[in-house]
Amino acid sequence: MMNLRVHIDQHSGFCFGVVYAIEMAEEILDEQGYLYCLGDIVHNDEEVNRLTNKGLRIIDHEELKTLTDEKVLIRAHGEPPSTYELAINNNLTLIDASCPVVLKLQNRIKNSYDKDETIYIYGKHGHAEVIGLLGQTSNNAVVFQDINELDLDTLPKNLTLYSQTTKSTDKFYEINDILREKGITVNTNDTICRQVSNRDKELRDFADKFDKIVFVSGTKSSNGKVLYNVCKEKNPNTYFVSNAEQVDPAWFNENDSVGICGATSTPMWLMEDVKNRLETF
């Protein structure tokens, strides 16, 4: 039996966009027993399973085309204009839980596009939020997730730079500097969500205080990958798990202090599960 001192980071867990989407979903599930949701409501399989057990039905865009006269939840990541058009044609009621930060970004990109600006978006290819952003430009913006994807010598001399809301601020400004060094005039729009970017600094402080860190996140979460690496840089004894079963007793020594933290898509109950398992060692 090991004696571990275990502490959960109280700042970890759902960002307000996700809290809002899940509260909306639960309210309708309580009322009508089922609800369609376009894509995973959150990039966390454990939370998705909890909600599907309550009646949430996850569908993709192909299935959406075949639905009529139903309520469909749009998750925090937002959707392109084509989804709203389809909803009108199929008489679907959209429960729009798009995050306000994402909606604001969509509007800014649409305005830039309407002004014929050349738009580059730093974001993950195929990510739900990015698809919604691209849709504001009739899919004409250039998306890149690494500066190496761009041929710097042939880039336009003027461009407007945006970022997916959950990207790393440091990385974004690094890209901005590289472009400017190449003599490109960049109209920079830092559209990274502060609730996400401030987590960087908070987590560095948190990771520093413990012998070991258990980082809890779904494998699909972009923000989870970023924040896990932040912790690992600060504290090499950081372990990534998606559920309590994955926690390995071999990671710990007698009297270790253990910090538990997670992504903005990690539910608090899952971190509590991990804590409970650690306390059985």
Buried (B, 14 or more C-beta within 10 A) or exposed (E): EEEBEBBBBEEBBBBBBBBBBBEBBBEBBEEEEEBBBBBBBBBBBBBBEBBBEBBBBBBEBEEBEEBEEBBBBBBBBBBBEBBBEBBEEBEBEBBBBBBEBBBEBBEBBBEBBEEEBBBBBBBBEEBBBBBBBBBBBEEEBBBBBEBEEBEEEEBEEEBBBBBBBBBBBEBBBEBBEBBEEEEBEBEBBEBBBEBBBEBBEBBBEBBEEBBBBBBBBBEBBBBBBBBBBBBBEBBEBBBBBBBBEEBEEEBBEEEBEBBBBBBBBBBBEBBBBBBEBBEEB
